[in-house]
Structure formats: C-alpha cells, structure tokens
Amino acid sequence: MAQLETPTRIDVLSDRLAELAVYGANVQPGQLVAITSYVGKELVTRKVTRAAYERGAKFVDVLYFDQWLKRERIAHAAEETLDYVPPWMRERLFYLSDEHAARISLSGPHAPRALEGLDPGRAGRDLLPYLPETGEVVNRMTTSWCIVPVPTPSWAELVYPDADHAEGYELLWEDVAHICRLDESDPAQAWAERSAALKRHAQRLTAKHYDALRLHGPGTDLTIGLFASAHWAAGDLETVDGRRHLPNLPTEEIFSTPDPERVDGYVSATMPLELSGSFIENIRVEFEGGRAVKIDADSGADALRAVASRDEGASRLGEIALVDGEGRIGPLGRVFYDTLIDENAASHIALGGGYEHPVDDLAERARVNASVVHVDFMIGSLELNVDGITRDGQTVPVLRNGAWQV
C-alpha cells in the first residue's frame, strides 16, 4: 500500500492562505469569481479556485500574467501603443461589475528582474494587469474583492538576498503567514478582530473633523486638506448588496480621501516602490496647490513621472492612509517590494483616483480626484509625525512614534 505524503509546512500555509482569500472576498453560492494571478503562483491559484467552488461559486475565471511577456512589449512595441488596453479586458471587468462578482488578486513580484535594463519611462506606460477602469468599478461598490500576497522563489531572492534558494522561499512563506495571521487558530476571526480595532481608531479620528493633516519628519513636510464630510475607513468594506469583504489582506491602515486641490509641501518615500514591475528608489515629490510639480527619485523616476502625466488627475492625491505601530508588518523592519504589504507597514499617500465612499456629501464627492491610475507610495516611519489642523486653526498631535494621540 502506498503511503500518503505528509503535507509540508508550505502546503499547509498555502491551503490556509487560499481559504483566507476566499473568506476575504466573501464568495457566495452562485457567484462568479475572477482571479488575477501570475506565472509561478499556479499552486495557490488552484487552491483558491478549489476553495471558491467549495463555497458554491458558479464559475471561477483565472487570468495569468507574465512579466517576461511585458518585457517584450516594453522593449519592442511602438511608444504610442504602450498604454493600450485591449477592450475585452475592460469589458470583462465591467461584466464582473454588472454581475456583482467576487474578485481575488494574488500579489507579489513573480519575476522582479524582468524589466531590468529597460527605459523606466516606457515601463511606466504599461500598468497591466491594473486596468484604467478599476477605480470606477471600486467606486461602484458592486464587487467584493480581496488581494493576498503569494510567495514565489524569485520574490524570496529579492527579499532575502543572502539566503539560499530554498531557505529564502520558506522564510518568505513564514513572513506571509505571520503578517496574514495564518498562524492564528482561526485567521478569519483574527482579521475580524483586527478590522474592528482599526475601525475604532478610524471612528475616533473621524470624530475630530480635522480640516487638514500635517505630516512632518525627515525629508517630509506636507499639508493635506480634508473634505468637511470625509470620514476615515478601515478593515472591511460593504458592497451595494450589503456583502462585507476585506479588500486587502493584510490590512493595517486607516484611510480617507483628501481634497485634491489642497496639498502643499514636499514628501520623501521611506520605502522603495514596485510599480508594475519597475522599482523606484527614494522618491521625492513636491506639491503646490494640490498638484505634484516635481518628482525625483534615485532610480526609476521616469516611471513615476509617466504615471503622473497619464491624465489631469494623475498628479494629484486620491488617498491618505495612516498606519500605527500595532500591526505585524512594520515591526519586522523589512522591505517586501510588494505594495500590498509595504503600504501596510507605513503611512502612505496615493497619486491618482480617489475613493468616493469615504466622502459623505454628494457635492464634495463630485470633487473627489478622478484618474485612471492609483499609485500608493510609502512615506511613514516612526520618525514621521502627523498633526491634525482643526477648523479654527489649532494644531494637535495625531501620531507620534507610531502611537495614536487621538
């Protein structure tokens, strides 16, 4: 009789991660499920598919992307075609919106060196698999969605350059297990509790009704105006059908939508940014009257400049997010080169389209920044101070050394 193989640690963790992704997206019986994945993540993709069908999914549709194919496009395609998006990709997204589907994305670079040696300005034109219509569908609140990180050996080599191939891969899985709370007896319950704690912080900050925030620390002194009717959101969100879902796992942030015309000062990134396969180091941005008027970086600046010039709103802010020191990512002191994880290690801002749901007044909601792009980059650290500016001009502390002062 053949003996059954004992599941490895990665087998167990990948099973738990797949189940958490389907929980996060709150897949329902009879629902369409769309998965965006990458070459090298097939094992977890199949496990997510199985978990979705076990919850009653009607059909699971998977799209795989390959950064090495993107390299060929950026290296050889005509300049004016690099931001072309096939219409059937847009139509698929809108169909998923119309059908109130669940969307699951598996993040983390699968080929981090695929775009090495290419012109960053050309690379910044092709943001696939991100679609220009994503922000519109998110604002419709028609789909439940969840993004989770899925390790690959090549990603592990980037995060742990001194470890051997197998050891680095195992280390990355252990980190993902820790930050996604897969090491808890019930990860879903652990996230429900963390989400509730984040919401309590968000409610306290909302109750202050600040007119603006000032972020200041090494390389940063930025004032961000807030809408009068804006509130702070965190944790899970609710679709128009009343389905709760966790868009990001992990999530450690509370966020709001800023007034795109009231941003002034300068800001320096505290972590590298992975932007659709390009890596941008030590970003520095200056704002005047809400617009980014100067963008610099030690490397890859042209990629971010290309994104910021995509349309009228691409150089304005669409999000401000604050991250305290209570989460599991920041204390690791590690750069993961994956925005999903790194943005939840540190406070961040986003150039491009804003979220409508944190703005309650319809007139103000009409002024939320509109753009086909949304690019988060990390500006937070324990040295970054955040102050609230009240509507009568007083300045009060909000965050100090990663601790809430509210």
Protein Blocks (a to p, Z undefined) as FASTA:
>chain_A
ZZdddddfklmmmmmmmmmmmmmnopaehiacdddddehilmmmmmmmmmmmmnopabdc
dddddfklmmmmmmmmcfklmmpccfklmmmmmmmmmnopacdddedjfblmlmgoiafk
lmmmpmcfbdfklmmmmmnomaccdddddddfklmmmmmmmbcfklmmmmmmmmmmmmno
pmpmblmlmmmmmmmmmmmmmmmmmmnopabdcdddehiacdddddfkbccdehjaddfk
opacdfbacdfbdcddddfklcgdddddfbdcdeehiacehiadddeehiafbdcdfehk
lmmmmmmmmpmmlmpcfbdcdddfkbmklmnopaehiaklmmmmbccddedjddfklpmb
lklmmmpccdfbdcdddfbdfklccddddfkopacdfbgghiafZZ
